[in-house]
Amino acid sequence: MTTGLELEKQVCFALYSATRAVTQLYRPVLDALGLTYPQYLVMLVLWERGPVTVKQLGEALELDSGTLSPLLRRLAAHGHVRRERSTSDQRSVLIHVTDTGAALRTRATSVPRRIAGATGMELVELEALRQNLTRLTEAVSARTLTPEEEEPT
């Protein structure tokens, strides 16, 4: 008898397992660059958008400043980013990519291709998956369930 509580039927577990597996796939590739996965995500935003405030970076990555600050400190210690107070608003800190961080971008250009190839999936499948995950994130981010809500029929 199935109850719907079987582990293999849970979307949350499939997402959790996929996240762990993909993050593990990135590890050796990013180790060669001297980056952790979260640091790589920070660098992706900076390479794409140029100097941004810590707040903008947090919004882009959906991270709070308590999580982001240690990441930025480590990236700065490795010479990849530079932090400076905004001249227009002393409360804001701008994050800039350094020359070392910009050089890292060149070395990182093969990362997406290598990861995509390692999945064994076609690019069109990966893009469809990305789009579906984005839709799922948007849908669940806009909702909260209360204990009183009825189950769907």
C-alpha positions in Angstrom: 0.0 0.0 0.0 1.4 3.4 -0.9 0.8 6.4 1.3 2.5 9.1 -0.7 5.2 9.2 2.0 7.7 7.0 0.2 11.1 8.7 0.0 11.5 8.0 -3.7 8.2 9.8 -4.4 9.2 13.1 -2.7 10.1 16.0 -4.9 12.0 17.6 -2.1 14.3 14.5 -1.9 14.8 14.4 -5.6 15.8 18.1 -5.5 18.1 17.6 -2.5 19.8 14.6 -4.1 20.3 16.4 -7.4 21.7 19.5 -5.6 24.2 17.4 -3.7 25.2 15.4 -6.8 25.7 18.5 -9.0 27.6 20.4 -6.3 29.9 17.4 -5.9 30.4 17.4 -9.7 31.6 21.0 -9.5 34.0 20.4 -6.7 37.1 19.1 -8.5 36.6 21.6 -11.4 36.4 24.5 -9.0 39.2 23.2 -6.8 41.5 23.7 -9.8 40.4 27.3 -9.8 40.8 27.7 -6.1 37.1 28.4 -5.6 34.3 26.9 -3.6 30.9 26.5 -5.2 29.4 29.6 -3.4 32.5 31.6 -4.3 32.0 30.6 -7.9 28.4 31.9 -7.8 29.6 35.2 -6.4 32.2 35.5 -9.1 29.6 34.7 -11.8 27.5 37.6 -10.7 30.5 40.0 -10.6 31.8 38.8 -14.0 28.4 39.4 -15.5 27.4 42.6 -13.8 30.6 44.4 -12.8 30.8 46.2 -9.5 27.7 45.6 -7.4 26.8 46.4 -3.8 26.8 43.7 -1.2 23.0 44.1 -1.1 22.6 43.6 -4.8 24.9 40.6 -4.7 22.8 39.1 -1.9 19.6 39.7 -3.8 21.1 38.1 -7.0 22.2 35.0 -5.0 19.4 34.9 -2.5 21.9 35.1 0.3 21.8 37.2 3.5 24.8 39.4 4.5 25.7 37.0 7.3 26.4 34.3 4.7 27.8 36.6 2.0 30.3 38.5 4.2 32.6 35.6 5.0 32.5 34.6 1.3 33.6 38.1 0.3 36.3 38.2 2.9 37.8 34.9 1.6 37.6 36.1 -2.0 39.3 39.4 -1.0 42.0 37.5 0.9 42.7 35.5 -2.3 42.9 38.7 -4.3 39.9 38.1 -6.5 37.7 40.9 -5.3 38.1 44.3 -3.7 35.6 45.9 -1.3 35.1 49.7 -1.1 32.6 52.0 0.5 30.3 53.8 -1.9 31.1 57.5 -2.2 27.5 58.3 -2.6 26.3 56.2 0.3 28.8 55.3 3.1 26.5 52.5 4.3 26.9 50.6 1.0 29.9 48.5 0.1 30.8 48.0 -3.6 32.4 44.7 -4.6 34.8 45.0 -7.6 36.6 42.2 -9.4 40.4 42.6 -9.3 42.7 41.9 -12.1 43.4 38.5 -10.5 39.6 37.8 -10.4 39.2 38.9 -14.0 42.0 36.5 -15.0 40.2 33.7 -13.2 37.2 34.3 -15.5 39.3 33.2 -18.5 40.2 30.0 -16.7 36.5 29.4 -15.7 35.1 29.6 -19.2 35.3 25.9 -19.6 33.3 25.1 -16.4 29.8 25.2 -17.8 30.7 23.0 -20.8 32.6 20.5 -18.6 29.7 20.3 -16.2 27.1 20.0 -18.9 29.1 17.2 -20.6 29.5 15.3 -17.3 25.7 15.2 -16.8 25.2 13.0 -19.9 22.2 15.2 -20.8 21.7 17.1 -24.0 21.9 20.9 -23.8 18.3 21.2 -24.7 17.4 18.9 -21.8 19.5 20.9 -19.4 17.9 24.2 -20.6 14.4 22.7 -20.1 15.4 21.5 -16.6 16.8 25.0 -15.7 13.6 26.6 -16.9 11.4 24.2 -15.0 13.4 24.7 -11.8 13.2 28.4 -12.2 9.4 28.2 -12.6 9.2 25.9 -9.5 11.3 28.4 -7.5 9.1 31.3 -8.5 5.9 29.3 -7.8 6.9 28.2 -4.3 8.6 31.4 -3.3 5.3 33.2 -3.7 3.5 30.7 -1.5 3.4 29.7 2.1 1.4 26.8 3.4 -0.5 26.9 6.7 -1.3 23.8 8.7 -5.0 24.5 8.2 -4.9 24.4 4.4 -6.8 21.5 2.8 -5.1 19.0 0.6 -5.7 19.3 -3.1 -8.2 17.0 -4.5 
